[in-house]
Amino acid sequence: MKKFTEIIDRCFHVLSAVCFGLVSFCVLVQVTTRYTPGISAPWTDELTRLFFMYTVMLGPLWPSSTGSMRRSIL
């Protein structure tokens, strides 16, 4: 059972990091296309918002699985 929870924790860690990377990429594309004439990327606004929500939902699972969140609160 401990091995299963470690695998699930690792998956959440990777998903959180990937979502954060995608947020950074979408913001970079959004800023670049905003100041480049003739190029428009309206999808970046929605994807940035979506990936940010996933990052916020998956992010707290990382410290709570290691117990560091409990130590910092107490």
VENCORZI-V898193 format. One record per helix or strand of 2 or more residues. SS is the DSSP state (@ for helix, = for strand). FROM is the first residue (numbers start at 1). TO is the last residue. If there is no record, write none. Layout:
ss->(SS | SS)
from->(FROM | FROM)
to->(TO | TO)
//
This chain:
ss->(@ | @ | @)
from->(2 | 43 | 68)
to->(34 | 66 | 73)
//
